[in-house]
Amino acid sequence: MDPIPTVGAFDHGPVGATVDSDLHAIHDLRMDMSGELAGAFVQAGTVHGDVHFHGPSRPAVIPRQVAAPPMLFVNRGRELAALDSALRGETGVKANGSRIVALTGLGGVGKTALVCRWVHGQRDRFPDGVLHAELTAPSGDPVDPVDVLGAFLRALGVPSSEVPETLAERRGLYRSVTADRAMAVVLDDARSTTQVRELLPSSPLSCVLVTCRELLIGLLAIGGSRVQVRSFDEDCAIELLRQYLGADRVEAEVDAARAVAQTVGGLPLALGVAAAMTMARPESNGALEWTARSLAAAESRIDLLSSADDLRVRAVLDSSFRTLPSIAAQAYHALGVHRGIRFRVELVATALGIPDSGAQNAITALEEASLVTRLRDNEYQMHSLVHAHARTIVELEPRTPPAQLQQRMLAWYTHTAHAAVRAVMPARPAVAAPERDDDVVLPPQICDRRFAMTWLEANRGQLLAWATIAQELRQQRTVLQLADALHGVFLLYKEYSAAAEVYQMGLRAAMTLPDENLEFHMRKRHTRVLIRLGQTGQAHEQIARMLASARDAGNRRWEASALKTLGMLHASTGRPDLALLPLMDAWEILDELRRRRAIGLILIHIADVEAQGEHIDVAYEHAQQAKQILSELPTPDKANAARAAISLGIICVHTGRADEAARELHHAVKVLSECGSRADLARAHDGLAELYASIGDDPAAARHRTEANSLCPHRATLNGRSQ
């Protein structure tokens, strides 16, 4: 037979060696899906003589390309266990032969450090080495897989002169070389599934670990599994500071350490920079406190955390921002205007003037880029440093004017707050409700009482902040609308100091508008809070002004409100006999005006005051009457009817009606657990504790006292009032 021409690099026997048996000899040969052959190969029928085939040999030095395991490492037990599980085959499937695990998370969260730790701990599982490549260049551009394959092949022992030129050839040779090897391939900061797919080894003994800020859905589609890496909680963050600074130093300034951990949101990269800032101080005493104070100012936080040459928080976040699609970048910009780190999809939709489906798409892109975290349906949270970065984007790259975004967000909070209060307190009339605005996208569940209660509780601070913003923007009508919505919140949560501030803002706003009714209502609310805070002198002055304006205007409804407020003042100073006179006068006026709900409310006050004095039998009748009136309104006022039941139950305890007391107080607990304030619910449990103590059931009394303390540890006495 004719001699066989040589192809590729191999040694053969004497020239003219012939084939004498049916044989296909292939060394390190793999065929890809397109049918291409890569690597040194020969195909023959029968071979005569000594023929020696030599492909790329295994390297003299086994590649171990990942960095040394981090010297400082805080518990990542959950993530390490997830990596172990993926390698054992408990999650995911093999893609192209190798197991793939994608580690996702915010830049600087420690994905690469985690991988280095895990790989070094699994050295025996990868006797053929560990390959590593950065898939994003310092410029932020994706690295071409053809360049990475070239580097990998050379690391695996292929001479540079024999590394093919094209992507297809390099890919085929790479798969051939790795076919029987047990290796780990670490691909850092991947930008696309295509990048990763080209770099997958073909051995079922190998494992591919991919770090990425944005979830690469394609990796999951080809059988990869995901491990999400999150920032540290406060305990782990402080432990990392201990490792940097020493336990003694951190313990000496543990409050400052806690403040630093909270300020940087537990992000490991930022914690490292904060530790370096602390160590750079010439004096060690108080250095951590200095760092905490320096980082407290949000406007300079990102700059301070970006001063180190190779530890730049801004660069990490800038890189994530630059890759966002346009609509997601707009949402990121809008969230930089927002004053808090928690937000809902509907807020973003309203701010950007787009449907909630478009806002959801934008936020999903932010979530996939690890810039926000989903808390529950339609509710998300930004990392505190991401939020600080978004605020700098507002200043450096303005898109929608910030004032316009603020106006839209103000409208969203105002309308959502009023809708929530209507759901929780349907019988409470609004004094300054906003006009309908079809551009405001409300949460679809806001009419549900339980959802509305949860939303109000979670957003009390936000509503206060936006009321202040409205005042700064001189939007007096919006200030009033938010103050009116917050009145319902304050009734629920009894936050009197905050209420005094908001009502004072509302009063100032009302005085700039030609609406005396709004001014009177804000003054009344402000005065009643002053009474709660024990500021009786200021309260006296305001009551005098209320009575004067009511009588000058001939407004009997105002006069009844002023008299009721005067009765509340006297009752708060322990003078029930003085309190009864104005309260009874107010009742008489309200009866003339046929204001049924207002009558029911004032009867609760009258019953409580009478119970303090020598009129407890009359108090019993008035409490019963209050409960009946409030229960039988066209829109029953369940919460205030339950408050009347508390007063009635406590009166029954003091008059020996134990069965009736138990019935009324347990009824109040049931109702207020669904729609009332924690303070009123605590008062009901206090009443039950007194009841069971009076009949000798000490264990039951202790249980209710404990429940009351847990609900409202700083509550007032049993003689709390409804307003």
Sequence and secondary structure as in RCSB ss.txt:
>XXXX:A:sequence
MDPIPTVGAFDHGPVGATVDSDLHAIHDLRMDMSGELAGAFVQAGTVHGDVHFHGPSRPAVIPRQVAAPPMLFVN
RGRELAALDSALRGETGVKANGSRIVALTGLGGVGKTALVCRWVHGQRDRFPDGVLHAELTAPSGDPVDPVDVLG
AFLRALGVPSSEVPETLAERRGLYRSVTADRAMAVVLDDARSTTQVRELLPSSPLSCVLVTCRELLIGLLAIGGS
RVQVRSFDEDCAIELLRQYLGADRVEAEVDAARAVAQTVGGLPLALGVAAAMTMARPESNGALEWTARSLAAAES
RIDLLSSADDLRVRAVLDSSFRTLPSIAAQAYHALGVHRGIRFRVELVATALGIPDSGAQNAITALEEASLVTRL
RDNEYQMHSLVHAHARTIVELEPRTPPAQLQQRMLAWYTHTAHAAVRAVMPARPAVAAPERDDDVVLPPQICDRR
FAMTWLEANRGQLLAWATIAQELRQQRTVLQLADALHGVFLLYKEYSAAAEVYQMGLRAAMTLPDENLEFHMRKR
HTRVLIRLGQTGQAHEQIARMLASARDAGNRRWEASALKTLGMLHASTGRPDLALLPLMDAWEILDELRRRRAIG
LILIHIADVEAQGEHIDVAYEHAQQAKQILSELPTPDKANAARAAISLGIICVHTGRADEAARELHHAVKVLSEC
GSRADLARAHDGLAELYASIGDDPAAARHRTEANSLCPHRATLNGRSQ
>XXXX:A:secstr
       SS EESSTT  B S    BSS EE TT  EESSB   S B S EE       SS  B S    SS   
 HHHHHHHHHHHHTSSS EETTEEEEEEE  TTSSHHHHHHHHHHHTGGG TT EEEEE B TTS B  HHHHHH
HHHHHTT  GGGS SSHHHHHHHHHHHTTT   EEEEES   HHHHHTT    TT EEEEEESS  HHHHHTT E
EEE     HHHHHHHHHHHH HHHHHHTHHHHHHHHHHTTT HHHHHHHHHHHHTSS  TTHHHHHHHHHH HHH
HHHHTT SSS  HHHHHHHHHHTS HHHHHHHHHHHHSSSSEEEHHHHHHHHT  HHHHHHHHHHHHHTTSEEEE
ETTEEEE HHHHHHHHHHHHHS  S HHHHHHHHHHHHHHHHHHHHHHH TTS  SS     TT    TTTTSHH
HHHHHHHHTHHHHHHHHHHHHHTT HHHHHHHHHHHHHHHHHH  HHHHHHHHHHHHHHHHTTT HHHHHHHHHH
HHHHHHHTT HHHHHHHHHHHHHHHHHHT HHHHHHHHHHHHHHHHHTT HHHHHHHHHHHHHHHHHHT HHHHH
HHHHHHHHHHHHTT HHHHHHHHHHHHHHHHSSSS  HHHHHHHHHHHHHHHHHTT HHHHHHHHHHHHHHHHHH
S HHHHHHHHHHHHHHHHHTT HHHHHHHHHHHHHH TT   TT    
